[in-house]
Structures are given as C-alpha cells and as structure tokens.
Amino acid sequence: MQYLFLALAIVWTITLLYVVFLINKQKQLETLVHELQQRLDWESGD
C-alpha cells in the first residue's frame, strides 16, 4: 500500500511539472510572437 501511494505521488509530481513546463513554453511562444509583431510593425512604420 505504501508503494502505491509513493507511485501516485511521483506520477502527480511529474504531471504537475509537465503542465507547468507546457504553460511556460506557451507564454514564451506568445512573448516571442508579440516581439516579432512589434518589430514588424516598427519596420513597416519607418
């Protein structure tokens, strides 16, 4: 029973870390796209 709890805890930890990783990746992507759009706007506006 003890091992089952440990296994569940490990799975939960990995899942949470993966979700956090995906969220961070998504935010980085949005920031990158936003910066590229600003750069393009700035170049076309010049």
C-alpha positions as CSV (number, residue, x, y, z in Angstrom):
1,M,0.0,0.0,0.0
2,Q,2.9,2.3,0.8
3,Y,4.4,1.8,-2.6
4,L,1.1,2.6,-4.3
5,F,1.0,5.9,-2.5
6,L,4.6,6.6,-3.5
7,A,3.9,5.8,-7.1
8,L,0.9,8.1,-7.2
9,A,2.9,10.9,-5.6
10,I,5.6,10.5,-8.3
11,V,3.0,10.4,-11.1
12,W,1.3,13.5,-9.7
13,T,4.6,15.4,-9.4
14,I,5.7,14.6,-12.9
15,T,2.2,15.6,-14.3
16,L,2.3,18.9,-12.5
17,L,5.8,19.7,-13.6
18,Y,4.9,18.8,-17.2
19,V,1.8,21.1,-17.1
20,V,3.9,24.0,-15.7
21,F,6.5,23.3,-18.4
22,L,3.8,23.5,-21.1
23,I,2.4,26.7,-19.7
24,N,5.8,28.3,-19.5
25,K,6.5,27.2,-23.1
26,Q,3.2,28.7,-24.3
27,K,4.0,32.0,-22.6
28,Q,7.4,32.2,-24.1
29,L,5.9,31.5,-27.5
30,E,3.3,34.3,-27.1
31,T,6.0,36.7,-25.9
32,L,8.2,35.8,-28.9
33,V,5.3,36.3,-31.4
34,H,4.4,39.6,-29.7
35,E,8.0,40.8,-30.0
36,L,8.2,39.8,-33.7
37,Q,4.9,41.6,-34.4
38,Q,6.2,44.7,-32.7
39,R,9.4,44.5,-34.7
40,L,7.5,44.1,-38.0
41,D,5.2,47.0,-37.1
42,W,8.2,49.2,-36.3
43,E,9.9,48.3,-39.5
44,S,6.9,48.8,-41.7
45,G,6.1,52.1,-39.9
46,D,9.5,53.5,-40.6
